[in-house]
């Protein structure tokens, strides 16, 4: 039996390089103790809660990011927030999680459609969930013709629908 040490991923949005090219796929390897300890020796790191620590650890374990020749802190810092959050979750799952948690993360990511990244094929997109109609200001239900949208209907998209945080296992 062999141990799988590298896992491929697809970023929710993707890294846009200085030439405007989009890089969404990549690979991350399992972290070693050195990967977590060495960044703590960096003089810019003030302690284990320093946000930059995450950047340095990810720089060490992200082996590939699209066509980028070498993944550095510059590329990790240039990620969109949702991509950074995804890589943090991905790191946690492949290093500390179970197969079920890995499958759940990948499934949640595949089922999400972020603004600006939805498929061009409308049939491939999930149907939006209907929003409940808000009450009229006087507390009465608004009157409308059958099939017409209620005049007081409020559209509140769930922007975090595709972002799930998986619980961390404690031992």
C-alpha positions in Angstrom: 0.0 0.0 0.0 1.3 3.4 -0.9 0.6 6.7 0.9 -0.9 9.4 -1.3 1.1 12.6 -0.6 -0.1 15.0 -3.3 -3.6 16.1 -4.0 -5.0 18.0 -6.9 -7.4 20.9 -6.4 -9.4 23.4 -8.4 -9.7 26.9 -7.0 -13.2 28.4 -6.8 -12.2 31.6 -8.7 -8.5 31.1 -9.6 -5.3 33.1 -9.5 -4.9 35.8 -12.1 -1.2 36.4 -12.9 0.4 39.7 -14.0 -0.3 38.9 -17.6 -4.0 38.4 -16.9 -4.0 34.6 -17.3 -6.2 32.6 -15.0 -4.8 29.6 -13.1 -7.4 27.4 -11.3 -5.9 24.0 -11.0 -3.0 23.0 -8.8 -1.6 20.4 -6.4 -0.8 20.5 -2.7 1.3 18.0 -0.9 1.0 16.8 2.6 2.7 19.0 5.1 5.7 18.0 7.2 6.6 19.2 10.7 9.3 21.4 9.1 6.6 23.0 6.8 4.8 24.2 10.0 7.9 25.0 12.0 10.2 26.9 9.6 7.8 29.7 9.0 7.7 30.4 12.7 11.4 31.2 12.5 10.7 34.0 9.9 11.4 37.3 11.7 8.3 38.8 10.1 6.1 36.3 12.0 5.0 37.5 15.4 3.6 34.2 16.6 1.4 31.3 15.8 -1.7 33.5 15.3 0.0 35.8 12.8 -2.1 35.7 9.6 1.1 35.7 7.4 1.9 32.3 8.9 -0.8 30.8 6.7 0.7 32.3 3.6 4.1 31.0 4.3 2.9 27.5 5.1 0.8 27.4 2.0 3.7 28.6 -0.1 5.7 25.6 1.1 3.0 22.9 0.4 1.3 24.2 -2.8 3.4 22.4 -5.4 1.7 23.6 -8.5 -0.7 26.4 -9.5 -1.7 26.3 -13.1 1.2 27.2 -15.4 3.0 29.2 -12.7 6.6 28.0 -12.7 7.2 28.5 -9.0 4.6 29.2 -6.3 5.9 31.9 -4.0 4.3 34.0 -1.2 3.5 36.6 -4.0 1.2 34.2 -5.7 -0.5 33.0 -2.5 -1.0 36.6 -1.4 -2.5 37.4 -4.8 -5.3 34.8 -4.4 -8.9 36.0 -4.0 -10.2 35.6 -0.4 -12.4 32.6 -1.4 -9.4 30.8 -2.9 -7.3 31.4 0.1 -10.1 30.1 2.4 -10.5 27.1 0.1 -6.8 26.3 0.3 -6.8 26.6 4.1 -9.7 24.2 4.3 -8.1 21.9 1.8 -4.8 21.9 3.8 -6.7 21.0 7.0 -8.6 18.2 5.3 -5.7 16.5 3.5 -3.5 16.8 6.6 -5.9 16.1 9.5 -9.2 15.0 8.0 -10.9 11.8 7.0 -11.8 10.6 3.5 -15.4 11.6 4.2 -14.3 15.2 5.1 -12.2 15.3 1.9 -15.2 14.1 -0.2 -17.5 16.6 1.5 -15.1 19.5 0.8 -14.7 18.5 -2.9 -18.5 18.0 -3.3 -19.3 21.3 -1.7 -16.8 23.1 -4.0 -18.1 21.4 -7.1 -21.7 22.3 -6.3 -21.0 26.0 -5.7 -21.2 28.5 -8.5 -19.5 31.8 -7.5 -20.4 35.1 -9.1 -18.4 35.4 -12.3 -17.3 31.8 -12.5 -20.6 30.1 -13.4 -20.7 27.8 -16.3 -21.7 29.2 -19.7 -24.1 26.4 -20.1 -27.4 27.4 -18.3 -28.4 23.7 -18.0 -25.2 23.0 -16.1 -26.0 25.6 -13.4 -28.2 24.7 -10.4 -31.6 26.4 -10.3 -31.7 29.3 -7.9 -33.7 28.7 -4.7 -36.9 30.8 -4.6 -36.7 33.6 -2.1 -39.6 34.0 0.3 -41.8 37.1 -0.3 -41.4 39.7 2.4 -44.5 41.1 4.2 -46.1 44.3 2.9 -45.3 47.3 5.1 -48.8 47.3 6.6 -48.5 43.6 7.6 -50.9 42.5 4.9 -49.9 40.2 2.1 -49.4 42.2 -1.1 -52.0 41.7 -3.8 -50.7 40.7 -7.2 -51.9 38.9 -10.4 -51.3 35.2 -10.6 -47.9 34.5 -11.9 -46.7 38.1 -11.2 -43.8 38.7 -8.8 -44.9 40.0 -5.5 -44.1 43.8 -5.3 -42.5 43.4 -1.9 -40.4 40.4 -2.7 -36.8 40.9 -1.5 -34.0 39.2 -3.2 -31.3 38.1 -0.7 -28.8 35.8 -2.3 -27.0 33.5 0.0 -23.4 34.5 -0.8 -21.9 31.9 1.5 -23.8 28.9 0.1 -20.8 27.4 -1.6 -18.4 28.1 1.3 -18.5 25.6 4.1 -16.1 25.4 7.0 -15.5 21.9 8.0 -15.0 21.2 11.7 -11.5 20.5 12.8 -10.8 17.3 14.5 -9.3 17.6 18.0 -7.4 14.8 19.6 
